[in-house]
Amino acid sequence: MVALRPEKADQPPGEAAVPAAAGAGGCDVPGMPDPPCGAMVPRCPPYDSAAPVEGFLTGYQTMDTIAALNFGIVIVMNIRALG
């Protein structure tokens, strides 16, 4: 409700909801300093060099695939609507 009407964040319901939402986001923080389980695994190709670039390209391909599926659905819906 606060996201739909941000101007009401300072009114009584928002005064309780905003701090509660902010506090809920930090619930996992105490568990973060734990060390990983077991030994560290060496990096595997293609992430052993230029990992940020590979991650960006992989993510871009995923978004491109989702967009292509969505575009295909729109085309099919329009063809069905035309008869």
N, C-alpha and C positions, 0 to 999 in steps of 0.2 A: 504494500500500500504506500509505503514511503517513497519507493522508486517511481510510482505513478504520479504522485503529487509531492515533489521535494519541498515545496513551500510550506507544507504542513509538518515538516520534521521537528519544528520547535513547539508544536502543540502537544498536549498531554499524551496521546498514543505514540507519537513520534519520539517524545522524550524518553520513553522506555524502550521502544523498538530499535532505535539506532544504536544505543550502547549495547543492547543484547546481541544484535547482529555483529557488531564489531568484536564483542567478546567471544562469540561462537566461532569466529574465524581464527582465533588464536588458541583453540583447544589443543591442537596437536603440537604446539611449540615445546612443551616439556619433554616430549619423546624424541625430539630431533637430535640431541647430542649423542645418542646411542651410536656405538660403532657398528659398521655393517657386519652381517653374519658371515663368518668364515673369511677366507683369504680373498684378496682382491683378484678379480679375473682380468687377464690382459685384454686390451682392446682388440676387436676383430675388424678386419677390413670391411668396408671402406672407411670406418670411423677411426682407424689408427692414425690417420693424418687428415687434417682439415675437417674435423668433426662438425664444427658449426656450419660449414658450407654443405656438407652431405646432409645434415639434419634439415637445413633450409630447403634443399632440393627435394628431399623425400616428402617434407610437409607440403611443399608447393604441388607436387604430383598428386598428393592425396586431395588437396583442395580442388585441383583441376578435375580429378575424377568425379568428385561429388558435384561440381558445377556441371559437368557434362551429363551426369545422370539427371540432374534437375532440369537441364535444358531439354533433354530427351522426353521427360515426363510432360513438360509444357507443350512440346510439339505433338505428342500423342494425344493430349487432351484437346488441343485445337483441331486436330484431324477428326477426332471423334465428334466434336461439337459441330463441325461442318457437314458431317454425314458421310 
